[in-house]
């Protein structure tokens, strides 16, 4: 089995006092974005996907706001950012080229086209100006490309257009709502949050967008039911190719190869290397990730961004570039 040696980038920064770890993502520039939530908010948070609660209520005064802090680091220099109070229970974060924050909540409660939760936020760190937009429901991942376009992928409920409403007695009602943007599986917004492109489900059906890798000039994704690799170019031209995996939770990709990770919720179970210049249906080569000391990586969170696969353990941040394999 081919071994892939990881490069140590830096140690994981300590959590801000009174805050707990929520998630880690990676910007297009390769910065790690560590998101932390006020520990006092934990009582209001259920596990993602466990139930529709705590989807923010769209009724007046029904919002629950949470306090977050974001640490942005390139491995040498770190910056701690206190986010504005957010009615986002499951936020995801990326950066625009000017440093502005794009924050999108995974869930969005919907009552009608005139009354729904705006679960996307663009926050300028220089002026403090904020703008909200509707990003769709059941969001799996987000990413900002080299022209500041915001890509958003969806899973199950979002693709099926399931609207979940909560009555005063606390019970939930489930129904399908036609025309919701999540039904296309993958959407693109401009830097103001305006929807500018949607995937065509009649071209290739996305039942669940399992993995999204937004590079400088393209968005790559792996989707159910076929688990093929899709690519949307800078001018929104789509292409697809067979991969041969029955699961993939993240991947790194270059012009001639891709490294796919199988696991659950970004954990690493196995990795597979694929030659993109080979035949239409090339074989996959199973590989093993090893630490700089030569020992196998036993656990960690994997994040694919462009050509790099990032691995985060409890204490360390590692990386491997596909072009170096």
N, C-alpha and C positions, 0 to 999 in steps of 0.2 A: 504494500500500500504506500502510495506516495505521501511523504510528509511535507507539510507546508509550515515553514517557520514564521512565527509571529514576531513583529518588532514591538518592543516596549515604547509607548509614547510618553506616558506620565502616570503618576499616581492619581487616584480619584480624589477630588477635593472633598474636604469634610462638609457635612450637612450644616447649613446655617442653624444657629441655636434656636430651638423651638420648632424646627421644621423637619419633615421627613421626606425621604426620596419618593418621587412619583414616577419619573421616566427619564430616559436619556435618548437624545436624537443627535444627528450630525448635520451641520450646515454644508452648503455647497463648497465652502472654502476649507472644509475639513475640521471645523471647530466642534468640540463636543458641547452639547447643550443639556445641562443637568437641571431638571425641574424638581422643585421641592414645594411641599404644601404644609401650611400651618398644622401642627399636630392636633390642635383643638377642633379642626374640621373633620377629623377621622370618623367621628360618630355619625356624620351625615353621609358618608361614602360607603356604598356597597361595592362588591367586586364587579368589574366591568363585564357586562354580558349576563350577570346573575339575574337581573330584573330591570325593568325600565326605570325604576327609581335609582338615583334622584335626578331624573330629567327635570330641568328647570321649568317651573310653571310659567305659562304665558299670561296668566291673570295678574292684575295689578297687585303689587305687594307680595306676590308669591315666590319671588326669587330668593334663593339662598346664595350668598356670596362667600367666596373663599379667598384666602390670602396665599399668594404664591411668591416664590423667589426663584430666579433663574441664574445659574452660573454658566457663563460662556468662557471657554478656555481653549487655547490652541496647544496646550501642554506646557507652555512656559509662562504665559501671562493669562490671568483669570480676572473676570469682572463679574461682580454680583449685582443683579438687577432686581429691585423690588417691583413686582407687577402691580397694576391697579387691581382693586378688588374685582373678582370675576364670578359671574354666576355659571361657571364652567366646572363640572365635577370631574370630567375626564379630558383635559386639554392636551393638545399637541402643539409643538412650537417649531417655527423655523424663522429664518432671517431674510429680509430683503437686502438688496445690495447697499442701501444707505444705512443699514443697521436697524431699521424698523422691525418690530416683531409682528409675525403672523401667528395668531393663536386661534386654534379651531377646536371646538368641543366635539367629542365623538357622537353625542346625542343631541337631538333638537326636537322639543315638543311642538306639535302642530295641531292647530284647531281649524284654520282655514287659510286661504291665500292672503287674507288681510290680517290674520292674527296667528303668528308663529314665532318661535324663538330664533333670534338671529345669533347663530352659534359660531360665527366667524368674526374675528376682530383684527384690525390692523392698527398698531400702536406705534406712533413716532416717538422715539426715545429723545429726539432733540427738541421738538415742539410740544410734546405731550398730547398732540391731537390724536383722537381715536375715531375710527369709523367701523360700523358693524355691517355684516352681510350674512345672508343665509347660505350655508355651505352644504346643506343636505343632512340627512340622518344616517345613522349607522356607518360612521366614517372609520376606515381602517388606518390609513396613513395620509400624510400630506407632504409636500415638498415644493420648494421654490427653485425654478430653473435660472439659467444665466441671463434671461431677459425679464426677470421678476414676475413671471407667470406662476400662479399658485395651482398646483395639481392636487386633486383630492380623490382618493379611492374609497369605495364603499363595499360593505359586506351585506349578507343576508337581508335584514329588514329594509335597509336602504335600497337594495336592488329590487326587492319585491314591492316596494312602495307601501310598506306596512306603517300605518299611523296609529300611535298608541296615545290615547287620551285618558286622563284620570278624573273620575267623578269626585264629588265632595265627600262621599263615604269611603274614599280611598281605593275603590276598585278600578280596574283598567279595562278599557275597551279597545279591541284590535280590529282595524279595518284597512282595506287597500284604498289608496288615494292615487288616481291617475295623474300623470304629469309631474310627479316629484323628480327633482334632478338626480337623485341618487339611483334611480332606476337604470341609468346608463352605465353604472359601474365605475366610470372614470370621467372626471370633469376637470376643466381648466378655467381659472379665473384670472383676470388681470390684476395688477397691483393695487387696484381700488376695490377689489372684491366683486367685480362685474363678471358674470358668466360669459365666456367667449368661445368655448368649444365643449362638445359632449361626444363621448364614444358612441359609435353606431352599433346598437345591439343586433341589428339585422345583418351586419357584416360578420361579426363574431360575438357570440353571446358570453357575457361575463355574469356568472352566477354569484361569484364572490371574488373580489380582487385580493388575493392572498398576500402579495408582496409588491411593493412599489419602490423603484429606484429612480429618482429624478436627477438627471445629470445636467450638464451645462446647456446642451442643445437638444435634448431628447428626454422623454419619459419612458422608462421600461417597466413592465409589469408582468407578473405571473398570475394566472387566473383559473378559477374552476369553471366548468367541469373537466377541461382537458389538461390543465396545468401547463399550457403552452406559454411561450415567451412572446409578449407583445411589445412593440416599440412604436411610439408616436414621435415623428421627427419635428424639427423646428417649425415646419410649415403645415403641421397636423396631418402628414401622410402616415398611414398605419401599415405595419407589416407584422407577420407572425411566423413562428417556427416551432417545431416540435422540440420538447425537452426530454420527456421520458420519465419524469418523476411524478409520483402521485401526491406529493406535498412539497411545499417550499414556503418558508416564512420570511426569508430575506435573501438577497444576493448582491454580488458586486459584478460589474460588467465593463469590459473594454471593447475595442473594435473587433478583436479576434478571439476572445474567450470570456467565459462567465464562470463564477464560482457560486454555487447554490447551497443554501443551508437548509437542512431539514431539522425541525424541532417544534416546540410548542411555545407560542408567545415570545418569540425571539431567542429562545434557548437553543443551544447547539446540540443536536443529536448526531448528525452526520453532515459532511460536506462533499460536494461533487463538482468536479471540474469538467467543463464542456468547451470543446473547440468550435467556435462559431464559423470558422472557415472550412470546416469539414463538410461532409455530405449533408443533405437536407435533414436526415435523422441520424446524427452521429451518436456514438456511444458516450456514456458518462463514466468518468473515472473517479472512483471513491477515494477520498484523501483523508488525511488526519492532520488536524491543527496541533502544532506543538509550540510550547513556550520557548523563550530565548535560551533557557537552560536545557532544552531538549526533551522535557517531560510533556506528555500529552495534556492538552487543555481539557479539564474535567467538566467545567461549567462556566457559564458566562452569558451575557446578553449580546446578541449579534445585531449590528446595524450596517446595512449596505448603502453606500453613497458613492455614486459614480464608479470609479475603478477600485475603490477601497472597501475592504471589509473590516469593520471595527468590532472589537471584542472587549466587553467591559466585565471584569470580575468585581468582587466586593472592594478590592483595593487598587486594582491596576487597570490601565487602559492600554490595549494592544491594537495593532493594525497590520494588515498585509495588503499590498497592491496587487491586483490580478496580473498586471503587466510584468511583475517581478517573479511570478510563479514559473 
